[in-house]
Amino acid sequence: MQSPFRLPQAGRHVAAPAAAPARQPKAVERGHAIAENGDLRKQPIYRAPADLSAYEQAGKPGKATTALPIGTQRRFIAAAAAAARRDHPLNTLLTLRWSSLFSANDVNWLRTLPVPGRIDALVERFRKWLAHRELPCLYIWVREVAGPEAEHWHVALHLPTHYRARFAAYLADITGEPKARAGHHARRTEGEFARGELGSWHLAADVHPDRRGFFLAAYLGKGEPSQRLFRGKLRGNTCKPVRGQSFGGDQPDGKYDEDQGKIQGTPCRGARFFVSKTVQRLVASRT
């Protein structure tokens, strides 16, 4: 019996086995072109995977909110109290109106960014400006939509008195709206010490420094509902310390009770408010 492992004789040519024909993809076999797939990542194992980017993405709607969460005003007041205990009270209020800022400046660098992106960019510049002057980065910001002014942005921060003029000049530089001349606007808000020529931004100081930022924080938290459902009935929101008398509070109705509109966030976050990490650490340490 011949062994299957017998070697071929010397000088004898042995034909190589014929290679099997390469199998073409089904799309080619059918005469169709294969479309290139630009995303070769595996499908995520989670039903709702997180997005790495916090900014808006095409085809993905942002999270929308109609009010601040219950308990937010109390959280703001606790943040202001923690900053005041370190002798760095939140004593300055910045207000910025986007529609007015872009009305006379078509090439403003902020226009190309979504609102959360604008805020992140400005906060990063504020943080570096404060750090360069060895000032603590203590702030709270809130987005609001109320009245004909459309969406606007409030920031309560700690700013020493002798830095007010320099901060106003810096704000005019990065927003592209020059500072208004003294007496240019007859109507001034309470405590206002600087504003833009078009009124797109303005800076105001706390007129009651003895309150250590309490009412400034309460004002930023006015977007929290003054009423909430309890056993099927609307009752005063006891989690909101500062609210109108009609809702069980001790303040005149209106200022702390108005709805602040619908805010569009990013696919990952509501982006309606934020308390700086430094302030959050002060609140957690309770010192």
Residue pairs with C-beta under 8 A, 6 or more apart in sequence:
8 14
25 34
27 33
27 34
28 34
50 268
51 57
51 60
51 267
51 268
53 268
54 116
54 120
54 266
54 268
54 269
54 271
55 114
55 116
55 117
55 266
56 62
56 114
56 116
56 117
56 266
56 267
57 267
60 267
61 267
62 264
62 265
62 266
62 267
62 271
63 264
63 265
63 266
63 267
63 268
63 269
63 270
63 271
64 262
64 263
64 264
64 265
64 270
65 262
65 263
65 265
65 270
65 272
66 259
66 261
66 262
66 263
67 223
67 224
67 225
67 259
67 260
68 142
68 221
68 223
68 224
68 260
68 272
68 273
69 224
70 224
70 225
70 228
70 237
70 239
70 240
71 224
71 239
72 221
72 223
72 224
72 273
73 217
73 218
73 221
73 222
73 224
73 239
73 240
73 241
73 242
74 221
74 239
74 240
74 241
75 221
75 275
76 140
76 217
76 218
76 220
76 221
76 275
77 214
77 217
77 218
77 221
77 241
77 242
78 283
79 90
79 140
79 217
79 275
79 279
79 280
79 282
79 283
80 89
80 90
80 140
80 156
80 212
80 213
80 214
80 216
80 217
81 212
81 213
81 214
82 279
82 282
82 283
82 286
83 89
83 90
83 138
83 158
83 213
83 279
83 282
84 90
84 212
84 213
85 282
85 287
86 136
86 282
86 287
88 136
88 138
88 158
89 158
89 206
89 209
89 212
89 213
90 138
90 139
90 140
90 156
90 157
90 158
90 206
90 213
90 216
90 217
91 158
91 159
91 205
91 206
91 209
91 213
91 216
92 156
92 157
92 158
92 159
92 164
92 203
92 204
92 205
92 206
93 154
93 155
93 156
93 191
93 203
93 204
93 205
93 206
93 216
93 219
94 153
94 154
94 155
94 156
94 157
94 171
94 201
94 202
94 203
95 152
95 153
95 154
95 155
95 201
95 202
95 204
96 122
96 152
96 153
96 155
96 175
96 200
96 201
97 149
97 150
97 151
97 152
97 153
97 199
97 200
97 201
98 110
98 115
98 118
98 150
98 151
98 152
98 153
99 149
99 150
99 151
100 149
100 198
100 199
100 200
101 108
101 110
101 175
101 176
101 177
101 196
101 198
101 200
101 201
102 108
102 110
102 111
103 198
104 198
105 111
105 176
105 177
108 175
108 176
109 176
110 118
110 121
110 122
110 175
113 121
114 266
115 143
115 151
115 264
115 271
116 265
116 266
116 269
116 271
119 141
119 143
119 153
119 271
122 174
123 139
123 141
125 174
126 137
126 139
126 155
126 157
127 137
129 167
129 170
130 136
130 137
131 137
133 163
135 158
135 159
135 160
135 163
136 158
136 278
137 276
137 278
138 157
138 158
138 276
138 278
138 279
138 282
139 155
139 156
139 157
139 158
139 275
139 276
139 279
140 155
140 156
140 157
140 217
140 220
140 273
140 274
140 275
140 276
140 279
141 153
141 154
141 155
141 156
141 220
141 273
141 274
142 153
142 154
142 220
142 221
142 223
142 272
142 273
143 151
143 152
143 153
143 154
143 263
143 271
143 272
143 273
144 151
144 152
144 153
144 154
144 223
144 260
144 261
144 263
145 151
145 152
145 260
145 261
145 262
145 263
146 152
146 258
146 259
146 260
146 261
151 261
151 263
154 219
154 220
156 213
156 216
156 217
156 220
159 167
161 205
164 193
164 194
164 203
164 205
165 194
167 203
168 179
168 193
168 194
168 203
169 179
171 194
171 201
171 203
172 178
172 179
172 196
175 196
175 200
175 201
177 196
177 197
177 198
177 200
177 201
178 196
178 197
179 194
179 195
179 196
179 197
180 194
180 195
180 196
180 197
180 199
184 197
185 195
185 199
188 195
189 202
189 204
190 204
190 207
191 204
191 205
191 206
191 207
192 202
192 203
192 204
193 203
193 204
193 205
194 202
194 203
195 201
195 202
195 203
196 202
206 213
206 215
206 216
208 215
215 242
218 241
218 242
218 256
219 255
219 256
220 273
221 240
221 242
222 242
222 255
222 256
222 257
222 258
222 260
223 259
223 260
223 272
224 237
224 239
224 240
225 237
225 240
226 236
226 237
226 240
226 243
226 244
226 247
226 249
226 256
226 257
227 234
227 235
227 236
227 237
227 247
228 234
228 235
228 237
228 239
229 235
235 248
236 243
236 247
236 248
236 249
237 243
237 247
238 248
240 247
240 249
240 256
241 249
242 249
242 251
242 256
243 249
243 251
243 256
243 257
244 251
244 252
244 253
244 254
244 255
244 256
244 257
245 251
245 252
245 253
246 253
246 257
247 253
247 257
249 256
263 270
263 271
263 272
265 271
265 272
